[in-house]
Amino acid sequence: MTATLDSVDAPTVSTEPPTAPPRRRRARRRSGGAALTVNGLLIVGTAYMVLPLLWLVFAVTKDASGLYSGDAFSIGSDFFANMSRLLTQDDGIFLRWLANSILYAGAGAIIGGFVALMAGYAFDKFIFKGSRPLYALVLVGVLIPNTATVIPLYLLAASVGATNTIWAVLIPAFCNPFSVYLARVFSAGYLPNEVLEAARVDGAGPIRTFLQIGFPMLLPGFVTIALFQFVGVWNNFMLPLIMLQDRSLFPSSVGIALWQSQVQQNPDFSTLVIAGSFLSIVPLVIAFVMLQRFWRAGLSAGSVK
């Protein structure tokens, strides 16, 4: 019996790692290729957005000859000279242009954002005759580019004598269809109907309900809309170019374009264009940095019941 048991071979344990099935190996290769493609596209997109800004940071430190010779990403020694010339050119006209941009963009962001928030709140929470056709017109307005409305706006402003005034730039900034669309989306996502019903039961009217309950809950959405409005009005070029003839009313975008048109006759204006472009992005960066905490609060607001 013992001899019989000893003659039986013991099972051998393989030390080689098991091979993955072919189907799983193909799935891994596909996921690796997809990740490589996505990361490559992200790198290209990041370079597309960052490299021009990086070039601007280096270019503002150079004189006119250094802009067109040498390494594009090398640091020059004329930053303070360029800034001093920018702020003193034509009796400091650029500071006036920058103040105009802050006025147009700031008023358009705050007033226009509040108007859009009220309109989106009304479209979402109230049922009234013609609400659907009106909201359909808002969506159509989102699809129309801003440049297509410049000439009609100019003709309307000219008919009432409002051209070459700040109102010709401010009033169109108060009405933005895309901001109304965003406001309706935020109202539907941030503001439950049950909260408004409770306010009505307690005797609050529509205006009080919006100001004391709706607006505080929609504050992150208001900040987002205001930032979109601020950037849109700040970068607006065609409308103030058509509406304004007085140089003292120009925003920085139109003023820089005016200097750019003189570069062919006087190459020294190129440093003014570069320095003005650099200084024009500073308010945008400050606005985004200061209002980031409201965005973060908005992202976490829906996680707490």
KEKE-3310 file (N, C-alpha, C; in steps of 0.2 Angstrom, whole numbers, plus 5000, padded with zeros to 4 digits):
npx = (5004:5009:5020:5012:5006:5017:5021:5013:5013:5016:5006:5011:5015:5013:5024:5024:5017:4999:4993:4984:4968:4965:4955:4954:4967:4967:4957:4964:4974:4966:4961:4973:4977:4967:4968:4980:4978:4968:4975:4985:4978:4973:4986:4989:4979:4981:4993:4990:4982:4990:5003:5002:4999:5010:5020:5017:5020:5034:5036:5033:5043:5053:5061:5056:5064:5068:5057:5056:5067:5079:5077:5060:5055:5063:5069:5068:5074:5066:5054:5049:5051:5043:5030:5030:5030:5018:5009:5010:5008:5000:4995:4991:4981:4978:4975:4962:4955:4956:4949:4936:4934:4933:4921:4911:4912:4910:4898:4890:4891:4886:4873:4868:4869:4861:4848:4847:4847:4834:4826:4828:4824:4810:4806:4808:4801:4788:4772:4765:4756:4762:4775:4782:4784:4792:4803:4808:4812:4822:4831:4834:4840:4852:4858:4862:4876:4885:4891:4882:4872:4876:4875:4861:4859:4866:4859:4847:4851:4856:4844:4838:4847:4858:4871:4889:4889:4890:4880:4876:4885:4883:4869:4866:4874:4866:4857:4857:4855:4861:4865:4852:4848:4857:4854:4841:4844:4852:4842:4833:4841:4846:4836:4824:4806:4799:4804:4800:4786:4784:4788:4778:4767:4770:4767:4775:4777:4779:4791:4797:4800:4809:4820:4824:4825:4826:4837:4848:4850:4853:4865:4879:4876:4873:4886:4893:4887:4889:4903:4904:4897:4906:4918:4914:4909:4921:4929:4923:4922:4918:4905:4908:4917:4909:4899:4906:4914:4922:4937:4940:4930:4933:4934:4948:4951:4947:4955:4968:4968:4967:4980:4987:4985:4993:5006:5013:5017:5024:5035:5038:5026:5022:5027:5019:5006:5009:5012:5000:4991:4995:4993:4979:4974:4975:4964:4955:4961:4962:4948:4944:4952:4948:4934:4934:4930:4917:4912:4917:4909:4897:4898:4898:4886:4875:4877:4873:4859)
npy = (4994:5006:5007:5009:5021:5030:5029:5037:5052:5068:5083:5096:5114:5128:5141:5152:5167:5170:5171:5185:5185:5186:5195:5204:5209:5217:5226:5233:5239:5247:5256:5262:5268:5277:5285:5291:5298:5307:5314:5320:5329:5337:5343:5349:5359:5366:5371:5380:5389:5394:5398:5410:5419:5418:5422:5435:5440:5439:5448:5460:5465:5470:5481:5490:5485:5473:5465:5459:5452:5440:5428:5423:5420:5426:5436:5454:5470:5481:5483:5492:5504:5503:5502:5515:5523:5519:5524:5537:5541:5552:5561:5551:5544:5530:5526:5532:5525:5512:5514:5516:5504:5496:5502:5500:5486:5482:5488:5482:5468:5468:5474:5469:5455:5454:5457:5447:5436:5439:5437:5424:5417:5421:5414:5401:5399:5404:5403:5410:5418:5416:5412:5402:5404:5416:5412:5404:5413:5419:5408:5408:5420:5417:5409:5419:5428:5441:5450:5451:5459:5472:5482:5484:5488:5500:5508:5509:5516:5527:5533:5538:5547:5542:5538:5539:5540:5534:5526:5520:5509:5503:5500:5489:5479:5476:5467:5451:5436:5424:5424:5425:5412:5404:5408:5403:5390:5389:5393:5382:5372:5376:5381:5375:5371:5369:5377:5390:5388:5387:5399:5407:5402:5407:5420:5429:5439:5439:5447:5449:5436:5433:5442:5439:5426:5418:5425:5425:5411:5409:5415:5410:5406:5419:5425:5418:5421:5435:5435:5429:5439:5450:5447:5446:5459:5466:5461:5465:5472:5476:5483:5495:5501:5504:5512:5523:5538:5548:5549:5549:5541:5528:5511:5500:5490:5495:5507:5501:5495:5506:5511:5501:5502:5512:5507:5503:5516:5521:5511:5511:5511:5498:5493:5500:5494:5481:5483:5489:5478:5469:5475:5476:5463:5461:5466:5456:5444:5447:5448:5435:5428:5433:5429:5416:5408:5409:5401:5389:5387:5386:5374:5365:5367:5360:5348:5347:5344)
npz = (5000:5004:4995:4984:4986:4986:4973:4966:4957:4964:4963:4952:4955:4946:4943:4934:4929:4927:4911:4904:4897:4879:4875:4886:4886:4874:4878:4887:4880:4871:4881:4886:4874:4872:4883:4881:4869:4874:4884:4876:4868:4878:4882:4870:4869:4881:4878:4868:4874:4884:4879:4871:4881:4889:4880:4879:4892:4892:4881:4886:4892:4884:4872:4856:4846:4851:4851:4839:4836:4841:4855:4858:4870:4880:4893:4894:4898:4899:4905:4915:4909:4898:4904:4910:4899:4893:4903:4902:4889:4878:4888:4897:4892:4892:4904:4906:4896:4902:4914:4908:4902:4914:4920:4910:4909:4923:4927:4917:4921:4934:4935:4923:4925:4936:4931:4921:4930:4937:4926:4922:4934:4934:4922:4926:4938:4937:4929:4915:4903:4887:4891:4886:4872:4873:4880:4870:4861:4868:4868:4854:4853:4859:4850:4840:4834:4842:4834:4824:4828:4829:4820:4819:4832:4832:4823:4830:4842:4835:4831:4842:4847:4854:4851:4853:4866:4883:4886:4875:4874:4887:4889:4879:4886:4897:4893:4890:4881:4883:4896:4903:4899:4907:4920:4921:4921:4933:4942:4941:4946:4959:4967:4975:4973:4984:4994:4990:4990:5004:5008:5002:5009:5022:5020:5012:4998:4980:4976:4988:4991:4981:4983:4997:4998:4986:4979:4988:4988:4975:4973:4970:4957:4952:4953:4944:4932:4932:4930:4917:4910:4913:4907:4894:4891:4893:4883:4872:4856:4843:4845:4854:4845:4834:4840:4846:4844:4851:4858:4872:4877:4873:4876:4883:4874:4861:4861:4861:4849:4841:4843:4837:4824:4820:4820:4809:4803:4814:4822:4836:4843:4845:4857:4865:4862:4866:4880:4884:4881:4890:4903:4902:4904:4918:4927:4924:4928:4942:4945:4943:4952:4964:4965:4965:4977:4978:4967:4972:4983:4977:4970:4981:4987:4984:4989:5002:5012)
capx = (5000:5014:5023:5008:5005:5023:5022:5009:5016:5013:5004:5016:5013:5017:5027:5023:5011:4994:4992:4977:4964:4966:4950:4956:4973:4964:4954:4969:4977:4962:4961:4979:4977:4962:4971:4986:4974:4965:4981:4988:4973:4974:4992:4989:4974:4984:4998:4986:4980:4995:5009:5002:5000:5017:5024:5015:5023:5041:5037:5032:5049:5057:5059:5053:5069:5069:5051:5056:5074:5081:5072:5054:5054:5069:5067:5072:5076:5063:5047:5047:5051:5037:5025:5030:5028:5011:5004:5011:5007:4994:4993:4988:4974:4976:4971:4955:4952:4955:4943:4930:4932:4930:4914:4907:4911:4907:4890:4886:4891:4882:4866:4865:4868:4854:4842:4847:4844:4827:4822:4828:4820:4803:4805:4808:4796:4781:4768:4761:4754:4767:4781:4786:4787:4797:4809:4811:4815:4829:4836:4836:4845:4858:4862:4864:4882:4884:4893:4876:4867:4880:4872:4854:4859:4868:4853:4842:4854:4856:4837:4836:4853:4862:4877:4894:4888:4892:4874:4876:4888:4880:4862:4866:4877:4861:4852:4861:4851:4865:4865:4846:4848:4861:4850:4835:4847:4854:4836:4830:4845:4848:4831:4818:4800:4796:4806:4796:4780:4784:4788:4771:4763:4771:4764:4779:4775:4784:4797:4801:4802:4815:4825:4826:4826:4829:4843:4854:4852:4856:4871:4884:4874:4874:4893:4895:4884:4892:4909:4903:4896:4912:4923:4911:4909:4928:4932:4919:4926:4914:4900:4911:4920:4904:4895:4909:4919:4926:4943:4939:4925:4935:4937:4955:4951:4947:4961:4974:4967:4969:4988:4990:4984:4999:5012:5016:5020:5029:5036:5038:5019:5021:5028:5013:5001:5010:5011:4992:4987:4997:4989:4972:4972:4976:4958:4952:4964:4960:4941:4943:4955:4944:4928:4934:4927:4910:4912:4918:4903:4891:4899:4897:4880:4870:4878:4870:4852)
capy = (5000:5012:5008:5011:5028:5033:5029:5042:5059:5074:5089:5102:5120:5132:5147:5157:5171:5168:5176:5188:5183:5191:5201:5209:5213:5222:5232:5237:5243:5252:5261:5266:5273:5283:5290:5294:5303:5313:5318:5323:5334:5342:5346:5354:5364:5370:5375:5385:5395:5397:5400:5417:5423:5417:5426:5442:5442:5441:5453:5467:5467:5471:5487:5488:5480:5466:5461:5456:5449:5436:5423:5426:5419:5428:5442:5460:5475:5488:5483:5498:5510:5502:5504:5522:5527:5518:5528:5545:5543:5556:5563:5546:5542:5523:5525:5533:5519:5507:5516:5515:5497:5494:5505:5496:5478:5481:5489:5476:5462:5468:5476:5464:5449:5454:5457:5440:5432:5439:5434:5417:5415:5421:5409:5395:5398:5407:5401:5415:5418:5417:5411:5397:5408:5421:5409:5401:5419:5419:5403:5410:5425:5414:5407:5424:5431:5448:5455:5452:5464:5478:5487:5486:5492:5507:5511:5511:5521:5534:5535:5542:5551:5540:5536:5542:5541:5528:5522:5516:5503:5500:5497:5482:5475:5474:5462:5445:5430:5418:5425:5423:5405:5401:5410:5398:5383:5389:5393:5375:5367:5378:5383:5370:5374:5368:5382:5395:5387:5388:5407:5410:5400:5412:5427:5433:5441:5437:5451:5448:5429:5433:5445:5437:5418:5416:5428:5422:5404:5409:5419:5407:5407:5426:5427:5415:5425:5441:5434:5429:5446:5455:5445:5447:5466:5468:5459:5467:5477:5479:5488:5502:5503:5507:5517:5529:5542:5552:5545:5549:5536:5522:5506:5498:5486:5500:5511:5497:5494:5513:5512:5495:5505:5517:5503:5504:5522:5522:5505:5512:5510:5491:5492:5502:5489:5475:5485:5490:5472:5466:5478:5475:5457:5461:5466:5449:5439:5449:5446:5427:5425:5435:5426:5408:5405:5408:5395:5383:5387:5384:5367:5361:5369:5355:5341:5347:5344)
capz = (5000:5005:4989:4979:4987:4984:4966:4963:4956:4967:4958:4952:4955:4941:4945:4929:4930:4922:4905:4903:4891:4873:4875:4891:4884:4869:4881:4891:4875:4869:4886:4885:4868:4873:4888:4877:4865:4878:4887:4870:4866:4883:4881:4864:4871:4886:4875:4863:4878:4889:4876:4869:4887:4891:4876:4881:4899:4891:4877:4889:4895:4878:4868:4850:4842:4854:4850:4832:4836:4847:4858:4860:4877:4884:4897:4893:4903:4898:4908:4918:4904:4894:4908:4911:4893:4892:4907:4901:4882:4876:4894:4901:4890:4893:4911:4905:4893:4907:4918:4904:4902:4921:4920:4905:4911:4929:4926:4913:4925:4940:4933:4918:4929:4941:4926:4919:4936:4938:4920:4922:4939:4932:4917:4929:4943:4936:4923:4913:4896:4882:4893:4882:4866:4875:4881:4864:4858:4871:4865:4847:4854:4861:4844:4836:4836:4844:4829:4819:4831:4830:4815:4821:4838:4830:4820:4836:4846:4831:4831:4849:4848:4860:4849:4855:4874:4887:4886:4869:4876:4893:4888:4876:4890:4902:4891:4887:4881:4886:4904:4905:4899:4912:4926:4922:4923:4940:4946:4942:4950:4965:4971:4975:4973:4990:4998:4988:4993:5011:5009:5001:5015:5027:5018:5008:4991:4975:4976:4994:4991:4977:4986:5003:4998:4980:4977:4992:4986:4968:4973:4966:4950:4950:4952:4938:4926:4932:4927:4910:4908:4914:4902:4887:4889:4893:4877:4866:4852:4838:4847:4855:4839:4829:4843:4849:4841:4856:4861:4879:4879:4871:4881:4882:4867:4855:4861:4859:4841:4838:4843:4833:4817:4819:4821:4802:4803:4820:4826:4843:4846:4846:4864:4869:4861:4871:4887:4885:4881:4897:4908:4901:4907:4925:4930:4923:4933:4949:4946:4943:4958:4970:4965:4965:4983:4977:4963:4976:4987:4973:4969:4987:4990:4982:4993:5009:5012)
cpx = (5004:5018:5019:5007:5011:5024:5018:5013:5012:5011:5009:5012:5017:5018:5026:5017:5006:4994:4985:4974:4965:4961:4952:4962:4971:4961:4959:4973:4973:4961:4967:4980:4972:4965:4976:4983:4971:4970:4984:4984:4973:4980:4992:4984:4977:4989:4995:4984:4985:5001:5008:5002:5007:5022:5023:5019:5031:5041:5036:5038:5055:5056:5057:5058:5069:5063:5052:5063:5075:5076:5066:5052:5060:5066:5071:5072:5072:5056:5045:5047:5045:5031:5024:5028:5020:5007:5005:5009:5000:4991:4989:4982:4973:4973:4964:4952:4951:4950:4937:4929:4930:4923:4910:4906:4908:4900:4887:4886:4886:4874:4864:4865:4862:4848:4842:4844:4837:4823:4822:4824:4812:4802:4804:4802:4789:4778:4764:4761:4760:4774:4786:4789:4792:4803:4812:4814:4822:4834:4838:4841:4852:4862:4864:4870:4881:4886:4887:4872:4870:4876:4865:4854:4862:4863:4848:4845:4854:4849:4835:4842:4857:4869:4882:4893:4889:4886:4873:4880:4885:4873:4862:4869:4872:4857:4857:4857:4855:4864:4858:4845:4851:4857:4844:4838:4849:4847:4833:4834:4846:4842:4825:4811:4797:4798:4802:4789:4779:4785:4781:4766:4764:4769:4769:4777:4781:4791:4801:4804:4809:4821:4828:4827:4829:4836:4849:4855:4855:4862:4877:4882:4875:4881:4895:4893:4887:4899:4909:4902:4902:4917:4920:4911:4916:4931:4928:4922:4922:4909:4903:4914:4915:4901:4899:4914:4924:4931:4942:4934:4927:4936:4944:4955:4951:4953:4967:4974:4969:4977:4990:4990:4990:5006:5016:5020:5025:5029:5036:5031:5018:5022:5022:5007:5003:5009:5003:4989:4989:4993:4982:4969:4972:4969:4954:4954:4962:4953:4940:4946:4950:4937:4928:4930:4920:4908:4912:4912:4897:4892:4897:4890:4875:4871:4876:4863:4850)
cpy = (5006:5013:5011:5019:5032:5034:5034:5049:5064:5079:5094:5109:5125:5139:5153:5161:5170:5173:5179:5186:5188:5197:5206:5213:5218:5227:5236:5242:5248:5258:5265:5270:5278:5288:5294:5300:5309:5317:5322:5329:5339:5346:5351:5360:5369:5374:5381:5391:5398:5400:5408:5421:5423:5422:5434:5444:5443:5447:5460:5469:5469:5478:5485:5484:5473:5462:5457:5452:5445:5431:5426:5425:5421:5435:5448:5464:5481:5488:5489:5504:5509:5504:5512:5526:5525:5523:5535:5546:5547:5558:5558:5544:5535:5522:5527:5528:5513:5508:5515:5508:5494:5496:5501:5489:5478:5483:5484:5470:5462:5469:5471:5457:5449:5454:5450:5435:5433:5436:5427:5414:5415:5416:5402:5394:5400:5404:5407:5415:5420:5416:5407:5401:5413:5418:5406:5407:5420:5414:5405:5416:5423:5412:5412:5427:5438:5452:5456:5457:5471:5484:5489:5490:5499:5511:5513:5516:5528:5537:5539:5546:5549:5537:5541:5544:5534:5523:5518:5509:5499:5497:5490:5477:5473:5468:5457:5439:5424:5418:5423:5415:5401:5403:5405:5391:5383:5389:5386:5371:5369:5379:5379:5374:5374:5374:5389:5394:5388:5396:5410:5408:5405:5419:5431:5433:5439:5441:5450:5441:5429:5436:5442:5429:5416:5419:5425:5415:5404:5413:5416:5407:5414:5428:5424:5419:5432:5440:5433:5436:5451:5453:5447:5455:5469:5467:5462:5473:5480:5484:5494:5505:5507:5513:5523:5532:5546:5547:5544:5543:5529:5517:5504:5494:5490:5504:5507:5496:5500:5513:5506:5498:5509:5513:5504:5510:5523:5515:5505:5511:5503:5490:5495:5497:5483:5477:5486:5483:5468:5468:5477:5468:5456:5461:5459:5444:5441:5447:5439:5425:5427:5432:5419:5405:5404:5403:5389:5382:5384:5377:5363:5362:5364:5348:5341:5348:5347)
cpz = (5000:4998:4983:4979:4985:4977:4963:4963:4960:4962:4958:4952:4950:4944:4940:4930:4925:4917:4905:4897:4885:4873:4880:4889:4879:4872:4885:4885:4872:4874:4886:4880:4869:4878:4885:4873:4868:4881:4882:4868:4871:4883:4876:4866:4876:4883:4871:4868:4882:4885:4874:4875:4890:4887:4878:4887:4897:4886:4880:4892:4890:4875:4861:4845:4845:4853:4843:4831:4842:4849:4860:4867:4882:4887:4895:4899:4903:4900:4911:4914:4899:4898:4909:4905:4891:4897:4906:4893:4881:4883:4898:4899:4891:4899:4910:4901:4897:4911:4914:4904:4909:4922:4916:4908:4918:4930:4923:4917:4931:4938:4928:4921:4933:4936:4923:4924:4937:4932:4920:4928:4937:4927:4920:4934:4942:4929:4921:4905:4892:4885:4889:4875:4867:4876:4875:4860:4861:4869:4858:4848:4856:4855:4839:4838:4838:4839:4824:4821:4831:4826:4817:4828:4837:4827:4826:4840:4842:4831:4837:4851:4854:4858:4852:4863:4877:4887:4880:4870:4882:4892:4885:4881:4896:4900:4887:4887:4884:4894:4906:4905:4905:4919:4926:4924:4930:4944:4947:4946:4957:4970:4970:4976:4980:4995:4996:4990:5000:5012:5007:5006:5021:5026:5014:5001:4986:4975:4982:4994:4986:4980:4993:5003:4992:4978:4982:4990:4979:4968:4969:4959:4947:4949:4946:4932:4926:4929:4920:4907:4908:4908:4895:4886:4889:4886:4871:4863:4847:4840:4849:4849:4834:4833:4845:4844:4845:4859:4868:4881:4877:4877:4879:4875:4861:4855:4859:4851:4838:4837:4838:4826:4815:4820:4814:4801:4808:4824:4833:4847:4847:4853:4868:4868:4866:4878:4889:4886:4888:4903:4908:4904:4915:4929:4929:4927:4940:4950:4947:4950:4964:4971:4965:4971:4982:4972:4967:4980:4983:4971:4975:4990:4989:4986:5000:5009:5018)
residu = (MET:THR:ALA:THR:LEU:ASP:SER:VAL:ASP:ALA:PRO:THR:VAL:SER:THR:GLU:PRO:PRO:THR:ALA:PRO:PRO:ARG:ARG:ARG:ARG:ALA:ARG:ARG:ARG:SER:GLY:GLY:ALA:ALA:LEU:THR:VAL:ASN:GLY:LEU:LEU:ILE:VAL:GLY:THR:ALA:TYR:MET:VAL:LEU:PRO:LEU:LEU:TRP:LEU:VAL:PHE:ALA:VAL:THR:LYS:ASP:ALA:SER:GLY:LEU:TYR:SER:GLY:ASP:ALA:PHE:SER:ILE:GLY:SER:ASP:PHE:PHE:ALA:ASN:MET:SER:ARG:LEU:LEU:THR:GLN:ASP:ASP:GLY:ILE:PHE:LEU:ARG:TRP:LEU:ALA:ASN:SER:ILE:LEU:TYR:ALA:GLY:ALA:GLY:ALA:ILE:ILE:GLY:GLY:PHE:VAL:ALA:LEU:MET:ALA:GLY:TYR:ALA:PHE:ASP:LYS:PHE:ILE:PHE:LYS:GLY:SER:ARG:PRO:LEU:TYR:ALA:LEU:VAL:LEU:VAL:GLY:VAL:LEU:ILE:PRO:ASN:THR:ALA:THR:VAL:ILE:PRO:LEU:TYR:LEU:LEU:ALA:ALA:SER:VAL:GLY:ALA:THR:ASN:THR:ILE:TRP:ALA:VAL:LEU:ILE:PRO:ALA:PHE:CYS:ASN:PRO:PHE:SER:VAL:TYR:LEU:ALA:ARG:VAL:PHE:SER:ALA:GLY:TYR:LEU:PRO:ASN:GLU:VAL:LEU:GLU:ALA:ALA:ARG:VAL:ASP:GLY:ALA:GLY:PRO:ILE:ARG:THR:PHE:LEU:GLN:ILE:GLY:PHE:PRO:MET:LEU:LEU:PRO:GLY:PHE:VAL:THR:ILE:ALA:LEU:PHE:GLN:PHE:VAL:GLY:VAL:TRP:ASN:ASN:PHE:MET:LEU:PRO:LEU:ILE:MET:LEU:GLN:ASP:ARG:SER:LEU:PHE:PRO:SER:SER:VAL:GLY:ILE:ALA:LEU:TRP:GLN:SER:GLN:VAL:GLN:GLN:ASN:PRO:ASP:PHE:SER:THR:LEU:VAL:ILE:ALA:GLY:SER:PHE:LEU:SER:ILE:VAL:PRO:LEU:VAL:ILE:ALA:PHE:VAL:MET:LEU:GLN:ARG:PHE:TRP:ARG:ALA:GLY:LEU:SER:ALA:GLY:SER:VAL:LYS)
# end
